[in-house]
Amino acid sequence: MKYIKSILVIALLAFCVSCEKDMSVTPSRIYTIDATDIIGTNALVGGNVIANGNLEIRKCGICWNTKGMPTAGDSHIEGSLSENHFYVTLSGLTVKTTYYVRAYVVDKNGTYYGDEKTFTTTDELYPDLRTKDVSAITKTSAVGGGVVVFAGNPEVTERGICWATTQNPSVENSKKSNGAGKGDYLCDITGLTKNTTYYVRAYAYCDKTKKYFYGPQKTFKTKAN
């Protein structure tokens, strides 16, 4: 009996320590940013981490499905956290389909999810656009580019890249064009500031529809010296 009492006391102390540890943890809080740039089978979705209890964020990303309440076990893509938020491009989706998405974040205590959002893809034939990795980086310049895998219908009449020091640059920021239609291309990025992080996206424009389309975001940092 004395042995059993000792076991019970040890178990109770371990339970109390465990409870105290759990109560001291502040779960990560993350919110899902509404989908934008829904162009055919692509969409841009993001997440915003409000609090993480001073714990290191190990992973963050977006998960999605067509049933509801998606988890990281469904289709998902990891993002890169910058100033407590991130954006990713979902691609290869099915046209005219409603998708459910949630942002998620992983720290040492587990995986936490943001609120569920929905969006519906269209059946328009938008161009399939990719952004190339930036190369030839110096203190004030670099080389970027893109690939128009499918030029859309009607086809794009202008293609190029745009860049900025903030995420998701658009043609309203700095831009450089190179050609039209299907194919790959390169553009010089000039007038940069040394030792600075930049974000770049390929873009395409269709004169008939008056619409701009953007590829996935890439990042690079200019040299300090």
VOPAMI-340836 format. One record per residue: residue number from 1; x, y, z of N, C-alpha, C in turn. Coordinates in nm, 4 decimals. Layout:
! residues N
resi,n.px,n.py,n.pz,ca.px,ca.py,ca.pz,c.px,c.py,c.pz
NUM,X,Y,Z,X,Y,Z,X,Y,Z
...
***
This chain:
! residues 225
resi,n.px,n.py,n.pz,ca.px,ca.py,ca.pz,c.px,c.py,c.pz
1,0.0834,-0.1210,0.0000,0.0000,0.0000,0.0000,0.0873,0.1265,0.0000
2,0.1959,0.1234,0.0823,0.2854,0.2385,0.0888,0.3473,0.2655,-0.0477
3,0.3805,0.1566,-0.1187,0.4395,0.1699,-0.2528,0.3407,0.2342,-0.3488
4,0.2150,0.1918,-0.3425,0.1113,0.2463,-0.4300,0.0902,0.3945,-0.4021
5,0.0918,0.4332,-0.2717,0.0752,0.5739,-0.2359,0.1888,0.6578,-0.2937
6,0.3104,0.6030,-0.2880,0.4259,0.6766,-0.3420,0.4114,0.7002,-0.4916
7,0.3632,0.5954,-0.5609,0.3422,0.6077,-0.7059,0.2383,0.7142,-0.7358
8,0.1288,0.7162,-0.6587,0.0228,0.8140,-0.6785,0.0726,0.9560,-0.6546
9,0.1562,0.9734,-0.5504,0.2120,1.1063,-0.5199,0.2995,1.1540,-0.6338
10,0.3861,1.0654,-0.6845,0.4747,1.1026,-0.7958,0.3938,1.1394,-0.9197
11,0.2910,1.0593,-0.9476,0.2066,1.0866,-1.0636,0.1349,1.2195,-1.0505
12,0.0869,1.2495,-0.9272,0.0169,1.3760,-0.9044,0.1100,1.4944,-0.9222
13,0.2348,1.4827,-0.8735,0.3324,1.5915,-0.8886,0.3655,1.6136,-1.0360
14,0.3807,1.5026,-1.1095,0.4109,1.5157,-1.2528,0.2963,1.5826,-1.3262
15,0.1725,1.5487,-1.2886,0.0544,1.6098,-1.3504,0.0494,1.7584,-1.3226
16,0.0806,1.7963,-1.1985,0.0784,1.9384,-1.1613,0.1834,2.0172,-1.2370
17,0.3046,1.9568,-1.2480,0.4117,2.0238,-1.3230,0.3711,2.0412,-1.4689
18,0.3089,1.9354,-1.5231,0.2642,1.9414,-1.6621,0.1599,2.0492,-1.6807
19,0.0645,2.0586,-1.5866,-0.0400,2.1600,-1.5956,0.0190,2.2993,-1.5873
20,0.1151,2.3151,-1.4977,0.1773,2.4470,-1.4818,0.2494,2.4876,-1.6091
21,0.3157,2.3915,-1.6731,0.3861,2.4193,-1.7987,0.2879,2.4576,-1.9084
22,0.1773,2.3829,-1.9201,0.0779,2.4122,-2.0234,0.0148,2.5488,-2.0023
23,-0.0097,2.5841,-1.8756,-0.0731,2.7129,-1.8468,0.0191,2.8296,-1.8783
24,0.1499,2.8031,-1.8775,0.2444,2.9127,-1.9022,0.2661,2.9374,-2.0507
25,0.2168,2.8460,-2.1350,0.2385,2.8575,-2.2794,0.1315,2.9454,-2.3425
26,0.1760,3.0418,-2.4236,0.0825,3.1231,-2.5014,0.0774,3.0677,-2.6429
27,-0.0338,3.0078,-2.6837,-0.0408,2.9491,-2.8182,-0.0217,3.0546,-2.9265
28,0.0402,3.0134,-3.0365,0.0541,3.1038,-3.1500,-0.0836,3.1381,-3.2046
29,-0.1033,3.2631,-3.2404,-0.2295,3.3085,-3.2988,-0.2031,3.3537,-3.4406
30,-0.2770,3.2977,-3.5340,-0.2567,3.3302,-3.6743,-0.3911,3.3511,-3.7416
31,-0.3939,3.4474,-3.8330,-0.5159,3.4792,-3.9062,-0.4916,3.4577,-4.0555
32,-0.5930,3.4109,-4.1241,-0.5847,3.3855,-4.2673,-0.6218,3.5120,-4.3441
33,-0.5377,3.5497,-4.4392,-0.5637,3.6680,-4.5221,-0.6450,3.6258,-4.6447
34,-0.7486,3.7023,-4.6768,-0.8371,3.6700,-4.7897,-0.7594,3.6459,-4.9184
35,-0.8072,3.5520,-4.9975,-0.7455,3.5212,-5.1261,-0.7631,3.6380,-5.2237
36,-0.6586,3.6667,-5.2971,-0.6628,3.7708,-5.4006,-0.5956,3.7150,-5.5263
37,-0.5888,3.7957,-5.6299,-0.5246,3.7549,-5.7560,-0.5730,3.6167,-5.7993
38,-0.7042,3.5945,-5.7928,-0.7612,3.4660,-5.8343,-0.7683,3.4668,-5.9855
39,-0.6673,3.4090,-6.0472,-0.6544,3.4146,-6.1928,-0.6560,3.2732,-6.2488
40,-0.7731,3.2304,-6.2930,-0.7853,3.0963,-6.3478,-0.7666,2.9910,-6.2413
41,-0.6536,2.9192,-6.2463,-0.6265,2.8110,-6.1512,-0.5268,2.8517,-6.0435
42,-0.5007,2.9797,-6.0297,-0.4082,3.0292,-5.9276,-0.4793,3.1247,-5.8321
43,-0.4233,3.1383,-5.7126,-0.4746,3.2355,-5.6154,-0.3638,3.2700,-5.5176
44,-0.3663,3.3928,-5.4687,-0.2692,3.4395,-5.3699,-0.3369,3.4442,-5.2332
45,-0.2799,3.3736,-5.1352,-0.3363,3.3674,-5.0007,-0.2238,3.3922,-4.9005
46,-0.2579,3.4510,-4.7860,-0.1552,3.4813,-4.6864,-0.1988,3.4528,-4.5448
47,-0.1060,3.4769,-4.4535,-0.1330,3.4595,-4.3117,-0.0680,3.5698,-4.2318
48,-0.1237,3.5993,-4.1158,-0.0726,3.7049,-4.0288,-0.0606,3.6503,-3.8866
49,0.0619,3.6415,-3.8339,0.0859,3.5903,-3.6996,0.0758,3.7061,-3.6007
50,-0.0248,3.7012,-3.5139,-0.0478,3.8097,-3.4189,0.0374,3.7925,-3.2941
51,0.0458,3.6707,-3.2412,0.1257,3.6447,-3.1212,0.1760,3.5021,-3.1266
52,0.2979,3.4815,-3.0806,0.3509,3.3454,-3.0808,0.4144,3.3076,-2.9474
53,0.3816,3.3808,-2.8406,0.4308,3.3447,-2.7092,0.5821,3.3439,-2.6995
54,0.6483,3.4272,-2.7804,0.7938,3.4352,-2.7830,0.8596,3.3022,-2.8189
55,0.7871,3.2179,-2.8928,0.8416,3.0910,-2.9371,0.8871,3.1024,-3.0820
56,0.9875,3.0262,-3.1170,1.0380,3.0271,-3.2541,0.9368,2.9623,-3.3482
57,0.9049,3.0311,-3.4561,0.8167,2.9756,-3.5577,0.8988,2.8817,-3.6459
58,0.8631,2.7548,-3.6466,0.9386,2.6573,-3.7243,0.8909,2.6495,-3.8687
59,0.7610,2.6612,-3.8894,0.7037,2.6580,-4.0235,0.5786,2.7441,-4.0267
60,0.5445,2.7918,-4.1442,0.4166,2.8579,-4.1645,0.3745,2.8325,-4.3078
61,0.2463,2.8416,-4.3349,0.2011,2.8154,-4.4706,0.0506,2.8208,-4.4839
62,0.0034,2.7749,-4.5979,-0.1392,2.7713,-4.6294,-0.1766,2.6278,-4.6667
63,-0.2880,2.5794,-4.6123,-0.3404,2.4485,-4.6509,-0.4800,2.4674,-4.7105
64,-0.5197,2.3756,-4.7984,-0.6487,2.3921,-4.8650,-0.7081,2.2569,-4.9064
65,-0.8404,2.2586,-4.9237,-0.9119,2.1450,-4.9812,-1.0455,2.1937,-5.0361
66,-1.1270,2.1020,-5.0832,-1.2583,2.1387,-5.1381,-1.3721,2.0939,-5.0473
67,-1.3393,2.0478,-4.9252,-1.4406,1.9955,-4.8328,-1.4657,2.0870,-4.7133
68,-1.3640,2.1591,-4.6723,-1.3759,2.2448,-4.5553,-1.2824,2.2045,-4.4431
69,-1.2433,2.3015,-4.3598,-1.1534,2.2838,-4.2459,-1.0262,2.2084,-4.2853
70,-0.9517,2.2613,-4.3814,-0.8291,2.1938,-4.4244,-0.7232,2.1946,-4.3149
71,-0.6333,2.0975,-4.3195,-0.5210,2.0888,-4.2269,-0.3922,2.0738,-4.3072
72,-0.2804,2.0741,-4.2373,-0.1510,2.0575,-4.3036,-0.1364,1.9191,-4.3642
73,-0.2291,1.8284,-4.3334,-0.2294,1.6967,-4.3956,-0.2942,1.6973,-4.5327
74,-0.3648,1.8064,-4.5670,-0.4228,1.8231,-4.7006,-0.3176,1.8895,-4.7905
75,-0.3610,1.9351,-4.9050,-0.2704,2.0113,-4.9917,-0.2226,2.1332,-4.9150
76,-0.0928,2.1616,-4.9227,-0.0393,2.2757,-4.8480,0.0894,2.3243,-4.9138
77,0.1252,2.4468,-4.8824,0.2495,2.5052,-4.9312,0.3055,2.5936,-4.8212
78,0.4360,2.5826,-4.7982,0.5001,2.6609,-4.6930,0.5316,2.8020,-4.7420
79,0.5258,2.8960,-4.6484,0.5587,3.0341,-4.6781,0.6824,3.0779,-4.6022
80,0.7205,3.2013,-4.6212,0.8365,3.2597,-4.5533,0.7893,3.3813,-4.4746
81,0.8007,3.3727,-4.3424,0.7488,3.4785,-4.2559,0.8348,3.6032,-4.2652
82,0.7708,3.7166,-4.2862,0.8400,3.8449,-4.2924,0.7541,3.9497,-4.2226
83,0.8055,4.0053,-4.1142,0.7331,4.1057,-4.0359,0.5951,4.0533,-3.9958
84,0.5935,3.9288,-3.9488,0.4739,3.8638,-3.8936,0.3673,3.8277,-3.9964
85,0.3978,3.8341,-4.1257,0.3000,3.7891,-4.2240,0.3709,3.7257,-4.3437
86,0.2950,3.6550,-4.4240,0.3501,3.5878,-4.5411,0.2407,3.5689,-4.6455
87,0.2842,3.5477,-4.7699,0.1917,3.5204,-4.8800,0.2471,3.4053,-4.9632
88,0.1580,3.3230,-5.0152,0.1972,3.2149,-5.1058,0.0982,3.2104,-5.2210
89,0.1428,3.1575,-5.3340,0.0560,3.1411,-5.4499,0.0145,2.9948,-5.4616
90,-0.1149,2.9708,-5.4605,-0.1672,2.8370,-5.4853,-0.1823,2.8207,-5.6361
91,-0.1335,2.7106,-5.6896,-0.1409,2.6889,-5.8342,-0.1890,2.5474,-5.8633
92,-0.2229,2.5222,-5.9879,-0.2689,2.3904,-6.0271,-0.4071,2.3561,-5.9749
93,-0.4879,2.4580,-5.9451,-0.6230,2.4354,-5.8946,-0.7171,2.3973,-6.0101
94,-0.8375,2.3585,-5.9767,-0.9374,2.3225,-6.0767,-1.0293,2.4413,-6.1040
95,-1.0609,2.4666,-6.2300,-1.1446,2.5820,-6.2648,-1.2859,2.5643,-6.2097
96,-1.3506,2.6753,-6.1845,-1.4899,2.6801,-6.1378,-1.5126,2.5901,-6.0158
97,-1.4206,2.6000,-5.9197,-1.4263,2.5162,-5.7991,-1.4086,2.6029,-5.6755
98,-1.4860,2.5742,-5.5721,-1.4729,2.6457,-5.4445,-1.3695,2.5759,-5.3566
99,-1.2764,2.6546,-5.3061,-1.1707,2.6029,-5.2197,-1.1816,2.6637,-5.0796
100,-1.1436,2.5834,-4.9809,-1.1369,2.6267,-4.8419,-0.9897,2.6337,-4.8025
101,-0.9493,2.7456,-4.7438,-0.8083,2.7643,-4.7094,-0.7946,2.8101,-4.5648
102,-0.6817,2.7701,-4.5031,-0.6468,2.8193,-4.3697,-0.4960,2.8398,-4.3615
103,-0.4563,2.9480,-4.2996,-0.3152,2.9677,-4.2690,-0.2810,2.8803,-4.1489
104,-0.1559,2.8355,-4.1418,-0.1127,2.7583,-4.0259,0.0291,2.7987,-3.9857
105,0.0615,2.7731,-3.8611,0.1947,2.8015,-3.8089,0.2344,2.6878,-3.7156
106,0.3622,2.6528,-3.7172,0.4127,2.5433,-3.6346,0.5219,2.5967,-3.5428
107,0.5065,2.5756,-3.4109,0.6139,2.6022,-3.3167,0.6393,2.4743,-3.2372
108,0.7219,2.4801,-3.1346,0.7596,2.3574,-3.0638,0.6429,2.2925,-2.9904
109,0.5347,2.3663,-2.9710,0.4200,2.3118,-2.8998,0.3151,2.2492,-2.9909
110,0.3271,2.2720,-3.1223,0.2299,2.2120,-3.2121,0.1964,2.2987,-3.3313
111,0.0876,2.2650,-3.3982,0.0409,2.3356,-3.5175,-0.0868,2.4112,-3.4853
112,-0.0919,2.5376,-3.5253,-0.2089,2.6215,-3.4989,-0.2617,2.6746,-3.6319
113,-0.3941,2.6898,-3.6393,-0.4593,2.7281,-3.7642,-0.5341,2.8603,-3.7506
114,-0.5383,2.9328,-3.8607,-0.6165,3.0550,-3.8672,-0.7601,3.0255,-3.9053
115,-0.8369,3.1305,-3.9203,-0.9768,3.1147,-3.9578,-0.9883,3.0663,-4.1020
116,-1.0961,2.9980,-4.1323,-1.1175,2.9436,-4.2658,-1.1701,3.0508,-4.3616
117,-1.1143,3.0534,-4.4808,-1.1599,3.1424,-4.5874,-1.1962,3.0580,-4.7100
118,-1.2787,3.1127,-4.7963,-1.3150,3.0423,-4.9189,-1.2982,3.1336,-5.0391
119,-1.2752,3.0727,-5.1539,-1.2737,3.1453,-5.2811,-1.3089,3.0464,-5.3915
120,-1.3502,3.0989,-5.5053,-1.3890,3.0144,-5.6181,-1.3079,3.0522,-5.7408
121,-1.2471,2.9540,-5.8037,-1.1696,2.9785,-5.9242,-1.2636,3.0065,-6.0417
122,-1.2093,3.0663,-6.1449,-1.2883,3.1010,-6.2635,-1.2572,3.0049,-6.3778
123,-1.3308,3.0179,-6.4869,-1.3055,2.9331,-6.6037,-1.2398,3.0101,-6.7169
124,-1.1911,3.1302,-6.6871,-1.1218,3.2078,-6.7898,-0.9839,3.1487,-6.8160
125,-0.9350,3.1662,-6.9384,-0.8050,3.1119,-6.9758,-0.6961,3.2149,-6.9488
126,-0.6604,3.2262,-6.8225,-0.5553,3.3198,-6.7854,-0.4183,3.2620,-6.8163
127,-0.3193,3.3470,-6.8342,-0.1848,3.2962,-6.8635,-0.1238,3.2245,-6.7432
128,-0.0373,3.1280,-6.7728,0.0389,3.0572,-6.6701,0.1762,3.1218,-6.6644
129,0.2049,3.1882,-6.5536,0.3225,3.2748,-6.5438,0.4110,3.2328,-6.4268
130,0.5400,3.2220,-6.4498,0.6370,3.1870,-6.3452,0.7395,3.2993,-6.3303
131,0.7924,3.3133,-6.2095,0.8968,3.4115,-6.1819,1.0304,3.3402,-6.1671
132,1.1313,3.3874,-6.2368,1.2645,3.3261,-6.2281,1.3382,3.3759,-6.1036
133,1.4325,3.2947,-6.0551,1.5201,3.3388,-5.9477,1.6058,3.4548,-5.9967
134,1.6322,3.5491,-5.9091,1.7130,3.6662,-5.9441,1.8607,3.6283,-5.9448
135,1.9347,3.6801,-6.0407,2.0768,3.6483,-6.0548,2.1575,3.7766,-6.0775
136,2.2888,3.7593,-6.0910,2.3803,3.8714,-6.1189,2.3566,3.9887,-6.0238
137,2.3472,3.9588,-5.8958,2.3157,4.0612,-5.7954,2.4406,4.1409,-5.7577
138,2.4293,4.2725,-5.7653,2.5362,4.3625,-5.7214,2.4800,4.4559,-5.6146
139,2.5520,4.5623,-5.5838,2.5051,4.6597,-5.4841,2.3826,4.7360,-5.5340
140,2.3757,4.7607,-5.6641,2.2693,4.8481,-5.7164,2.1908,4.7879,-5.8322
141,2.2185,4.6630,-5.8677,2.1480,4.6051,-5.9817,2.1369,4.4533,-5.9679
142,2.0559,4.3953,-6.0547,2.0374,4.2505,-6.0585,1.9675,4.2162,-6.1900
143,1.9500,4.0875,-6.2143,1.8790,4.0412,-6.3338,1.7651,3.9503,-6.2895
144,1.6448,3.9848,-6.3316,1.5279,3.9034,-6.3013,1.4616,3.8597,-6.4300
145,1.3545,3.7855,-6.4174,1.2867,3.7405,-6.5377,1.1675,3.6534,-6.5072
146,1.1092,3.6003,-6.6113,0.9924,3.5159,-6.5955,0.9769,3.4216,-6.7118
147,0.8777,3.3335,-6.6991,0.8436,3.2403,-6.8067,0.6920,3.2415,-6.8234
148,0.6465,3.2732,-6.9434,0.5050,3.2625,-6.9751,0.4846,3.1243,-7.0362
149,0.4391,3.0296,-6.9539,0.4218,2.8916,-6.9993,0.3020,2.8813,-7.0933
150,0.1977,2.9499,-7.0583,0.0778,2.9570,-7.1425,0.0359,3.1023,-7.1507
151,0.0210,3.1549,-7.2711,-0.0009,3.2981,-7.2902,-0.1450,3.3414,-7.2724
152,-0.2363,3.2479,-7.2434,-0.3747,3.2845,-7.2201,-0.4542,3.3021,-7.3488
153,-0.5813,3.3300,-7.3302,-0.6691,3.3539,-7.4459,-0.7715,3.4603,-7.4075
154,-0.7555,3.5848,-7.4567,-0.6538,3.6299,-7.5520,-0.5135,3.6368,-7.4907
155,-0.4133,3.6375,-7.5767,-0.2756,3.6324,-7.5309,-0.2301,3.7649,-7.4697
156,-0.1279,3.7529,-7.3841,-0.0707,3.8712,-7.3198,0.0024,3.9553,-7.4245
157,-0.0087,4.0846,-7.4097,0.0555,4.1764,-7.5034,0.1783,4.2445,-7.4437
158,0.1999,4.2227,-7.3159,0.3188,4.2779,-7.2499,0.3575,4.1853,-7.1351
159,0.4872,4.1645,-7.1188,0.5366,4.0824,-7.0087,0.6617,4.1480,-6.9510
160,0.6882,4.1221,-6.8233,0.8037,4.1836,-6.7603,0.8135,4.1441,-6.6141
161,0.8831,4.2258,-6.5368,0.8964,4.2030,-6.3933,0.8708,4.3342,-6.3199
162,0.8303,4.3215,-6.1941,0.8130,4.4391,-6.1087,0.8777,4.4083,-5.9747
163,0.9243,4.5116,-5.9058,0.9948,4.4889,-5.7799,0.9735,4.6049,-5.6834
164,0.9975,4.5747,-5.5547,0.9826,4.6749,-5.4484,1.0484,4.6206,-5.3222
165,1.0583,4.7049,-5.2214,1.1124,4.6620,-5.0918,1.0022,4.6097,-5.0010
166,0.8793,4.6059,-5.0502,0.7664,4.5486,-4.9769,0.7143,4.4271,-5.0533
167,0.6441,4.3401,-4.9844,0.5983,4.2174,-5.0463,0.4910,4.2415,-5.1524
168,0.4803,4.1448,-5.2425,0.3822,4.1471,-5.3507,0.3880,4.2747,-5.4352
169,0.5031,4.3022,-5.4934,0.5136,4.4210,-5.5796,0.4208,4.4096,-5.6990
170,0.3812,4.5250,-5.7507,0.2948,4.5302,-5.8684,0.3546,4.6286,-5.9685
171,0.2885,4.6456,-6.0804,0.3372,4.7386,-6.1828,0.3285,4.8826,-6.1346
172,0.2601,4.9057,-6.0235,0.2561,5.0395,-5.9658,0.3865,5.0727,-5.8947
173,0.4681,4.9703,-5.8681,0.6020,4.9912,-5.8157,0.6982,5.0011,-5.9343
174,0.8249,4.9714,-5.9145,0.9202,4.9717,-6.0258,0.8949,4.8513,-6.1157
175,0.9108,4.8708,-6.2473,0.8873,4.7594,-6.3394,0.9736,4.7746,-6.4634
176,0.9914,4.6610,-6.5325,1.0653,4.6593,-6.6591,1.0012,4.5550,-6.7485
177,0.9705,4.5895,-6.8736,0.9040,4.4973,-6.9651,1.0030,4.4382,-7.0649
178,0.9658,4.3225,-7.1198,1.0480,4.2585,-7.2219,0.9619,4.1633,-7.3039
179,0.9108,4.2107,-7.4161,0.8410,4.1263,-7.5094,0.6947,4.1017,-7.4772
180,0.6357,4.0025,-7.5467,0.4948,3.9670,-7.5306,0.4779,3.8200,-7.5641
181,0.3626,3.7643,-7.5275,0.3315,3.6267,-7.5613,0.4058,3.5229,-7.4798
182,0.4063,3.4012,-7.5296,0.4651,3.2862,-7.4610,0.6173,3.2882,-7.4682
183,0.6826,3.2318,-7.3658,0.8278,3.2192,-7.3669,0.8924,3.2715,-7.2401
184,1.0229,3.2562,-7.2315,1.0965,3.3059,-7.1152,1.1704,3.4344,-7.1523
185,1.2016,3.5132,-7.0508,1.2618,3.6433,-7.0750,1.3396,3.6886,-6.9521
186,1.4301,3.7840,-6.9727,1.5098,3.8429,-6.8661,1.4967,3.9943,-6.8715
187,1.5108,4.0579,-6.7544,1.5034,4.2036,-6.7451,1.6103,4.2526,-6.6472
188,1.6709,4.3650,-6.6784,1.7650,4.4273,-6.5867,1.6893,4.5019,-6.4772
189,1.7329,4.4823,-6.3548,1.6770,4.5549,-6.2402,1.7832,4.6540,-6.1956
190,1.7551,4.7813,-6.2052,1.8555,4.8839,-6.1774,1.8047,4.9849,-6.0746
191,1.8965,5.0722,-6.0310,1.8596,5.1774,-5.9373,1.8308,5.1276,-5.7971
192,1.8929,5.0161,-5.7577,1.8679,4.9580,-5.6262,1.9558,5.0200,-5.5189
193,1.9214,4.9936,-5.3940,1.9995,5.0402,-5.2790,2.0786,4.9231,-5.2237
194,2.2030,4.9453,-5.1900,2.2875,4.8349,-5.1425,2.2385,4.7796,-5.0082
195,2.2704,4.6524,-4.9857,2.2388,4.5836,-4.8596,2.0892,4.5933,-4.8249
196,2.0040,4.5735,-4.9244,1.8595,4.5894,-4.9068,1.7860,4.4678,-4.9641
197,1.6830,4.4230,-4.8942,1.6022,4.3110,-4.9411,1.4934,4.3614,-5.0365
198,1.4816,4.2953,-5.1499,1.3801,4.3306,-5.2503,1.2915,4.2098,-5.2806
199,1.1703,4.2406,-5.3226,1.0745,4.1386,-5.3656,1.0448,4.1616,-5.5131
200,1.0343,4.0530,-5.5894,1.0153,4.0659,-5.7339,0.9117,3.9644,-5.7809
201,0.8305,4.0046,-5.8795,0.7332,3.9149,-5.9413,0.7319,3.9379,-6.0924
202,0.7179,3.8305,-6.1659,0.6933,3.8433,-6.3094,0.5495,3.8924,-6.3289
203,0.5276,3.9681,-6.4360,0.3913,4.0118,-6.4649,0.3621,3.9967,-6.6138
204,0.2349,3.9891,-6.6450,0.1888,3.9862,-6.7840,0.0633,4.0704,-6.7942
205,0.0464,4.1356,-6.9073,-0.0686,4.2247,-6.9277,-0.1368,4.1898,-7.0585
206,-0.2696,4.1870,-7.0544,-0.3486,4.1617,-7.1748,-0.4241,4.2891,-7.2120
207,-0.3937,4.3437,-7.3265,-0.4536,4.4703,-7.3677,-0.6045,4.4576,-7.3906
208,-0.6512,4.3416,-7.4381,-0.7938,4.3252,-7.4673,-0.8789,4.3179,-7.3408
209,-0.8258,4.2539,-7.2389,-0.9019,4.2404,-7.1138,-0.8653,4.3470,-7.0115
210,-0.7576,4.4235,-7.0380,-0.7103,4.5286,-6.9476,-0.6761,4.4713,-6.8085
211,-0.6173,4.3513,-6.8075,-0.5850,4.2864,-6.6803,-0.4352,4.2582,-6.6702
212,-0.3835,4.2707,-6.5459,-0.2465,4.2323,-6.5144,-0.2479,4.0993,-6.4401
213,-0.1461,4.0179,-6.4647,-0.1310,3.8894,-6.3977,0.0097,3.8814,-6.3410
214,0.0231,3.8111,-6.2285,0.1515,3.8060,-6.1590,0.1937,3.6625,-6.1294
215,0.3244,3.6397,-6.1387,0.3806,3.5107,-6.1016,0.4137,3.5074,-5.9535
216,0.4636,3.3948,-5.9029,0.5016,3.3838,-5.7617,0.6105,3.4838,-5.7259
217,0.6145,3.5204,-5.6006,0.7117,3.6182,-5.5517,0.8465,3.5537,-5.5247
218,0.9534,3.6246,-5.5597,1.0903,3.5859,-5.5269,1.1543,3.6987,-5.4462
219,1.2549,3.6659,-5.3685,1.3253,3.7686,-5.2917,1.4757,3.7620,-5.3192
220,1.5413,3.8753,-5.2998,1.6870,3.8796,-5.3078,1.7365,3.9994,-5.2282
221,1.8634,3.9984,-5.1962,1.9236,4.1082,-5.1194,2.0455,4.1590,-5.1938
222,2.0532,4.2886,-5.2130,2.1677,4.3474,-5.2799,2.2929,4.3370,-5.1917
223,2.4058,4.3415,-5.2550,2.5324,4.3272,-5.1828,2.5628,4.4534,-5.1031
224,2.6316,4.4339,-4.9923,2.6655,4.5469,-4.9051,2.7865,4.6233,-4.9565
225,2.8783,4.5519,-5.0202,3.0008,4.6156,-5.0712,3.0356,4.5608,-5.2093
***
